Amino acid sequence: MHVSASVIGDGEIDPPKVGSVLTGALRFHELPADEPDVVRIRARLEPSGDDPTWQVTGDDSQGWWEWEGLLRDDGWTASWRGVTPRTGEVELTGQFRGVFSYDTVGRFRGRVTRVRLVCTRYQYRPGSGWAPVVPRHRTLRDVDSVPQMFGFDAIAAEGAEYSDMENSVVVDLDLDDVPPLPARPSIVPGSVSSANGVLWVSDAELPLIVSIGADDVVAEHVVPGRIGVARQICATPTGCWVTGPDGTYWIAIGHEPIRVDDLAVHAAAVVGETLLVCGDGTTWRIYSPGVEPVDVAAVGGYVASVVADEGGFVAVVLPGGAVARLVRVTRTGESTIGPDIALLPRGHGRPYLGGEPLRLVRGVDVGVVQPGLGVRDVGERLGRHQLHGGRAGRFLWTVGHSPDGTSSGGWWPLPGPVTFERTEQFWLLTVYDGRTLRPLTSVPVSTSQPAVTIDDDGLVSVTAGGVQQFRVDSPVMQPPVELDVAGVLDRCRAGS
């Protein structure tokens, strides 16, 4: 199995070590038999059932169709994509690759028996930059383990024509020599939201919601939805909205959950008891308990961020191209669509909203949202680029890579040089004063995509390998405390 340095560095797959058990997402890439390090496999291919995708690589490309499916064999599954439609028992040549899991359903689990670092030679080509030498110049060397971070050094000194870099690894796995998988906990937290002294936690795959109120009053809620989909929850003073690919549900405290709509939801926010959901294309809706849904006129595109603001909602939409547009929605469903806002194609990433007054954060650029839904530059900047962030009550939060003091941003958002353990991968979650954007605290978390909620008392709850909690005034780099939601649920079920 081949794994790139970026997949290991981002924590998607643990650093391989001989003798350790490794798990992760797996994809099989078809390649010609004369390519290096290819294998021939026989497996059962289950087509996805989706329409093929038209692929192009540039203006001069003639394009091609690709089909998708899942390969199955003893002890593994691997996602597959190919230019030839296939089904049933197949024989293929190519490579197994450990990859990011966001679009991959294939999985592997095995004990590492061999680890080899792959060194690839790159050549500088004027006008196009660095590219692997073709035919490939590659060498492999055996190691006992690899570090979390490797292959990210400067590729070569200025003016060099060639550079050799170890930026991937080949791992041999024994799929049989592994212990049995432990039983799944009663709940694996996926999303969190708090309101009126009640913390709500959803399961990452099951249609299961747990509420934890004052004096540790615990309740279990099962919504009539699909298994295997992630959901977002939005707490209100009297209950909780649950949204996801299979629709929207309402849970009133003390009552059974009900399904209110089957519209697939990609983003949502709540003001009081009123919920705004953003579905496919321009399909947005407003919900209130016991009231018929109201359709909202919106703009088509990817909804990058949606927050409550001034008694209503504001969303950031990416309609295509290097622009974003803001949409303001009232509680009764009236909408205002703003003008194009320029984005730097590489530097701005996914924009998000936060702060008081409301700001739009694009990379390190921060602009105040205007009544006409443009943004005004008031000279605010983040100290360094963050992966993404959002609004939680009166606070702004971001998640990004931890600083080491060597970049142009120095130690920001930390107050200065800080010593902390670097042997394990983590990301830095920072909470800011919403008015001044001054960092209040930063803590290590085990995921780059946490769900975050902050209650009225300043208690922050985060989904990061469970539910982790800390306060907005906690010491910098103090690890959060785990809330054992599964244990709480198990005791509730046992009546204790």
C-alpha positions in Angstrom: 0.0 0.0 0.0 1.3 3.5 -1.0 0.7 6.4 1.3 1.7 10.0 0.7 3.4 12.2 3.3 0.4 14.6 3.2 -2.0 11.8 4.3 0.2 10.9 7.2 1.1 14.5 8.1 -2.6 15.4 8.3 -3.3 12.6 10.7 -5.6 10.7 8.3 -3.4 7.6 8.6 -1.1 7.0 11.6 2.7 7.0 10.9 3.5 3.4 9.9 5.7 1.5 12.3 6.8 -2.2 11.9 4.6 -4.3 14.3 1.9 -1.7 14.8 -1.8 -2.1 13.6 -2.7 0.4 11.0 -6.2 1.4 9.7 -7.5 3.9 7.2 -9.2 4.7 4.0 -8.1 2.7 0.9 -8.4 3.3 -2.8 -7.2 1.2 -5.7 -5.8 3.0 -8.7 -5.7 1.2 -12.0 -2.3 1.4 -13.7 -0.6 -0.3 -16.7 1.4 -3.4 -15.8 4.7 -1.8 -16.7 4.3 0.9 -14.1 6.6 0.5 -11.0 5.2 -1.2 -7.9 2.0 -2.4 -9.4 0.1 -5.5 -8.3 -2.4 -7.7 -10.0 -5.5 -8.4 -7.9 -8.7 -10.4 -8.3 -11.7 -9.0 -6.3 -15.5 -8.5 -6.5 -16.4 -5.0 -7.8 -19.7 -3.5 -6.7 -20.6 -0.5 -8.9 -21.8 2.6 -7.0 -25.0 2.9 -9.0 -24.2 6.6 -9.6 -23.9 8.2 -13.1 -20.4 8.3 -14.5 -18.5 11.5 -14.1 -17.0 13.5 -17.1 -13.4 14.3 -16.3 -11.1 16.9 -18.0 -7.6 18.0 -17.1 -7.3 21.3 -18.9 -8.5 23.3 -21.9 -6.7 21.0 -24.4 -8.1 17.8 -22.8 -10.6 15.8 -24.8 -12.1 14.5 -21.6 -13.3 11.0 -20.5 -16.0 9.3 -18.5 -15.2 7.6 -15.2 -17.2 5.0 -13.2 -17.0 4.4 -9.5 -17.5 1.4 -7.3 -16.2 -0.7 -4.3 -13.7 -3.6 -4.6 -14.1 -6.3 -2.0 -11.9 -9.2 -1.0 -10.9 -11.1 2.2 -10.0 -8.5 4.9 -10.2 -5.3 2.8 -12.4 -3.0 0.7 -11.1 -0.4 -1.7 -12.8 2.4 -3.5 -12.4 2.3 -7.3 -12.7 4.7 -10.1 -12.0 3.7 -13.7 -12.5 4.6 -17.4 -13.9 1.2 -18.2 -17.3 0.2 -16.7 -16.9 -3.0 -14.7 -18.9 -5.2 -12.3 -18.6 -8.6 -10.6 -15.4 -10.6 -10.4 -12.6 -8.5 -11.9 -8.8 -8.8 -12.5 -7.0 -5.4 -12.3 -3.4 -4.1 -12.2 -2.6 -1.0 -10.2 -1.7 0.2 -6.7 -3.4 0.2 -3.3 -3.2 3.7 -1.9 -4.0 4.9 1.7 -5.8 8.1 1.1 -8.0 10.8 2.7 -11.4 9.5 3.8 -13.6 12.4 2.8 -14.6 10.7 -0.5 -13.5 7.1 0.1 -15.6 4.3 1.5 -12.9 1.5 1.2 -11.1 0.6 4.4 -8.0 -1.5 5.4 -6.8 -2.8 8.8 -3.6 -4.8 9.2 -0.3 -5.3 11.1 2.7 -3.5 9.5 5.4 -6.0 8.4 7.5 -3.7 6.3 8.0 0.1 5.8 9.9 1.6 2.8 10.4 5.3 2.2 10.1 6.3 -1.5 12.5 8.9 -2.9 11.4 10.5 -6.1 13.5 12.7 -8.3 12.0 16.0 -9.4 13.1 18.2 -12.3 12.6 22.0 -12.6 10.8 23.0 -15.8 10.8 26.7 -16.5 7.2 28.0 -16.7 5.6 24.9 -15.0 7.7 24.4 -11.9 8.8 21.1 -10.3 7.6 17.7 -11.7 8.6 14.1 -11.3 11.3 12.9 -13.7 9.8 10.7 -16.5 10.7 7.9 -16.8 10.5 7.9 -13.0 13.7 7.9 -11.0 12.7 6.3 -7.7 14.5 4.6 -4.9 13.2 2.8 -1.8 14.8 2.3 1.6 13.7 0.1 4.5 12.9 1.8 7.8 11.4 0.7 11.0 9.0 3.7 11.2 8.4 7.1 9.7 7.7 10.4 11.6 4.4 12.2 11.5 5.9 14.9 9.3 8.3 14.2 6.5 8.8 15.2 2.9 7.8 18.9 3.4 11.2 20.5 3.3 12.1 23.0 0.6 12.3 21.0 -2.6 15.8 22.2 -3.6 18.1 25.1 -3.4 17.4 28.0 -5.8 18.8 27.4 -9.3 19.0 23.6 -9.0 17.7 21.5 -11.9 17.0 18.3 -10.0 15.9 17.5 -6.4 15.3 14.2 -4.6 12.6 14.0 -2.0 11.2 11.2 0.2 7.5 12.1 0.1 5.7 8.8 0.3 5.9 5.4 1.9 5.2 1.8 0.8 3.7 -0.3 3.6 3.3 -4.1 3.7 0.4 -5.3 5.8 -0.6 -8.7 7.3 -4.4 -8.5 7.3 -4.8 -11.6 9.4 -2.5 -10.8 12.3 -4.7 -8.2 14.0 -6.8 -8.4 17.2 -10.6 -8.4 17.1 -12.1 -4.9 16.7 -13.5 -3.6 20.0 -17.3 -3.2 20.3 -18.5 0.2 19.1 -19.4 2.6 22.0 -23.0 3.3 22.5 -22.4 6.7 20.9 -19.6 8.1 18.8 -20.0 11.9 18.9 -20.4 13.7 15.6 -21.9 17.1 16.3 -22.6 19.2 19.4 -24.8 22.2 20.2 -25.9 23.9 23.5 -28.7 26.1 24.5 -30.5 27.0 27.8 -28.2 24.9 29.9 -28.6 21.7 27.8 -25.8 20.1 25.7 -26.9 18.1 22.7 -24.7 15.5 21.1 -25.4 13.5 17.9 -23.8 10.2 16.8 -21.5 10.3 13.9 -23.4 7.6 12.0 -26.5 6.6 13.9 -29.8 8.5 14.1 -29.1 9.0 17.8 -29.1 12.2 19.8 -28.2 12.5 23.5 -29.2 15.6 25.7 -27.4 16.4 28.9 -29.1 19.0 31.1 -28.7 20.6 34.5 -27.8 18.1 37.3 -26.7 15.6 34.6 -30.3 14.9 33.5 -29.7 12.7 30.5 -32.2 11.8 27.7 -31.8 9.6 24.6 -33.5 10.5 21.4 -33.7 8.3 18.3 -34.8 10.2 15.1 -36.5 8.1 12.3 -33.5 8.5 9.9 -30.9 6.5 8.0 -27.9 4.8 9.5 -24.5 5.8 8.1 -25.0 9.6 7.5 -23.5 12.5 9.5 -25.9 15.1 10.9 -25.7 18.6 12.2 -27.6 19.6 15.3 -28.9 23.1 16.3 -30.1 23.5 19.9 -32.9 25.9 20.8 -34.3 27.0 24.2 -37.0 24.3 24.0 -35.4 21.5 22.0 -33.1 20.7 19.1 -33.2 20.6 15.3 -31.4 17.8 13.5 -30.4 18.1 9.9 -28.6 15.9 7.4 -28.7 14.2 4.0 -32.0 12.5 4.9 -33.9 15.6 6.0 -34.8 17.7 9.0 -36.1 16.5 12.4 -37.4 18.4 15.4 -36.9 17.2 19.0 -39.0 19.0 21.6 -37.8 18.4 25.2 -39.9 15.6 26.7 -41.4 14.6 23.4 -40.6 12.0 20.6 -38.6 13.3 17.6 -40.6 14.0 14.5 -39.5 14.4 10.8 -40.6 17.7 9.3 -39.0 17.5 5.8 -37.0 15.1 3.6 -35.0 17.9 1.9 -31.2 17.0 2.0 -29.5 19.6 4.1 -25.8 20.7 3.7 -25.7 23.7 6.2 -27.9 25.1 8.9 -28.1 27.7 11.6 -30.7 28.6 14.3 -32.0 31.8 15.9 -34.2 31.2 18.9 -36.5 28.4 17.8 -36.2 29.3 14.1 -34.0 27.2 11.8 -32.5 28.0 8.3 -31.4 25.1 6.2 -29.5 25.2 2.9 -30.1 22.3 0.6 -29.0 21.6 -3.0 -28.7 24.5 -5.4 -31.1 27.3 -4.5 -33.4 25.3 -2.2 -33.3 26.9 1.2 -36.0 26.8 3.9 -37.1 28.3 7.2 -38.6 26.1 9.9 -40.3 26.9 13.3 -41.9 24.3 15.6 -45.5 23.6 14.6 -45.3 25.9 11.5 -45.2 25.0 7.8 -41.7 25.4 6.2 -41.1 28.6 4.2 -39.1 28.5 1.0 -36.3 31.1 0.7 -35.0 32.7 -2.5 -31.2 32.1 -2.5 -28.2 32.0 -4.9 -26.9 28.7 -6.2 -23.5 27.5 -5.1 -21.6 25.8 -2.2 -22.6 27.2 1.2 -19.3 27.7 3.0 -20.7 29.2 6.2 -24.0 30.2 7.7 -24.5 32.0 11.1 -27.2 33.7 13.1 -26.9 37.5 13.0 -29.2 40.4 14.1 -32.2 38.3 14.7 -31.8 36.5 11.3 -29.2 34.7 9.3 -26.2 35.4 7.0 -24.7 32.8 4.7 -21.5 32.8 2.5 -22.1 31.1 -0.9 -19.4 30.2 -3.4 -21.3 30.4 -6.8 -18.2 29.5 -8.9 -15.1 31.4 -10.0 -13.0 33.4 -7.6 -15.9 35.1 -5.9 -18.2 34.7 -2.9 -21.6 36.2 -2.2 -23.4 36.9 1.1 -27.1 36.2 1.6 -29.1 37.7 4.5 -32.3 35.9 5.5 -34.9 37.1 8.0 -36.8 34.7 10.4 -39.8 34.9 8.1 -37.9 33.9 5.0 -37.2 37.2 3.2 -33.8 37.2 1.6 -31.3 39.8 0.3 -28.5 38.7 -2.0 -25.3 40.7 -2.0 -22.7 41.5 -4.7 -19.7 39.5 -5.8 -16.8 39.6 -3.3 -13.4 38.8 -4.7 -11.5 35.8 -3.5 -7.8 35.0 -4.1 -7.9 31.6 -5.9 -5.3 30.1 -3.6 -4.9 32.4 -0.6 -8.5 32.7 0.6 -9.6 29.0 0.8 -13.0 28.5 2.3 -14.4 31.8 3.7 -16.3 31.9 7.0 -18.3 34.3 9.1 -17.8 35.3 12.8 -17.3 38.1 15.2 -19.4 41.1 16.4 -20.0 43.1 14.3 -20.1 40.3 11.8 -16.9 39.8 9.8 -16.1 37.7 6.7 -12.8 36.0 7.0 -11.0 35.1 3.8 -7.6 33.6 4.5 -5.9 36.1 6.7 -8.1 39.0 5.4 -10.9 40.1 7.6 -13.7 42.5 6.4 -16.7 43.9 8.2 -20.0 42.9 6.6 -21.9 45.9 5.4 -25.7 46.5 5.3 -25.5 46.0 1.5 -23.7 42.7 2.1 -20.4 43.8 0.7 -17.4 43.9 3.0 -15.3 46.8 4.3 -11.6 46.5 5.1 -10.9 48.1 8.5 -7.3 46.9 8.7 -7.9 43.7 10.7 -5.9 40.7 9.8 -5.4 37.2 11.3 -1.8 36.5 12.1 -1.6 33.4 9.9 -3.9 31.4 7.6 -6.4 29.1 9.5 -8.1 26.1 7.9 -11.5 27.3 8.8 -13.7 28.6 11.6 -17.0 30.0 12.6 -19.2 31.8 15.1 -20.3 30.4 18.5 -22.4 32.8 20.4 -20.5 36.0 20.9 -17.2 34.3 20.1 -15.2 33.5 16.9 -13.3 30.2 16.7 -10.7 28.9 14.2 -8.8 25.7 13.7 -5.3 25.6 12.1 -1.8 24.3 12.3 0.2 25.0 15.5 3.0 27.6 15.1 6.6 27.1 15.8 7.8 30.7 15.7 9.6 30.5 12.4 7.0 31.8 10.0 6.1 35.4 9.3 3.2 35.1 11.8 5.6 34.2 14.7 3.8 32.4 17.5 0.4 33.8 16.7 -2.3 33.0 17.9 -0.3 31.9 21.0 0.9 34.8 23.2 4.6 33.8 22.7 7.0 30.9 22.7 5.2 27.8 24.1 6.7 24.4 24.7 4.4 21.5 23.9 4.6 17.8 22.9 5.0 17.4 19.1 5.3 13.7 18.8 1.6 13.3 18.1 -0.4 15.1 15.4 -2.8 17.8 16.6 -4.5 21.0 15.4 -4.8 24.2 17.2 -8.3 25.4 18.1 -8.4 29.1 19.1 -11.3 31.1 20.6 -11.4 34.8 20.1 -13.2 37.8 21.6 -15.9 38.4 18.9 -15.7 42.1 19.2 -11.9 42.7 19.2 -10.8 39.4 17.5 -8.2 39.0 20.3 -7.2 35.4 20.9 -8.6 34.3 24.3 -7.1 30.8 24.4 -5.8 28.0 22.2 -5.9 24.3 22.8 -4.7 21.2 21.0 -7.4 19.0 19.3 -7.2 15.8 17.4 -9.2 16.8 14.3 -9.0 19.5 11.7 -12.8 19.6 11.4 -14.3 19.9 14.8 -17.9 20.9 15.7 -17.8 23.7 18.2 -20.4 25.1 20.6 -20.0 27.6 23.5 -22.6 28.0 26.2 -23.6 31.1 28.1 -21.1 30.4 30.8 -18.1 30.2 28.4 -17.8 26.4 28.4 -16.6 25.2 25.0 -17.6 21.7 23.8 -15.8 20.3 20.8 -16.1 17.0 18.9 -12.5 15.7 18.6 -12.2 12.0 19.1 -15.2 12.3 21.5 -16.5 15.4 23.2 -13.7 17.6 24.7 -14.4 20.6 26.9 -12.5 23.7 28.1 -13.3 27.3 29.1 -12.7 30.4 27.0 -10.3 31.6 29.8 -8.5 28.2 30.1 -4.6 28.4 30.0 -3.1 28.3 26.6 -2.2 24.8 25.3 -3.9 23.1 28.3 -5.5 19.9 26.9 -9.3 19.8 27.0 -11.1 17.5 29.4 -13.1 14.6 27.9 -16.8 14.3 28.5 -17.6 10.6 28.5 -20.9 10.8 26.6 -21.0 7.0 26.0 -20.5 6.4 29.7 -23.3 8.9 30.5 -25.6 7.2 28.0 -24.8 3.7 29.3 -25.6 4.7 32.9 -28.8 6.3 31.7 -29.8 3.0 29.9 -28.9 1.0 33.0 -31.1 3.3 35.1 -28.3 4.4 37.3 
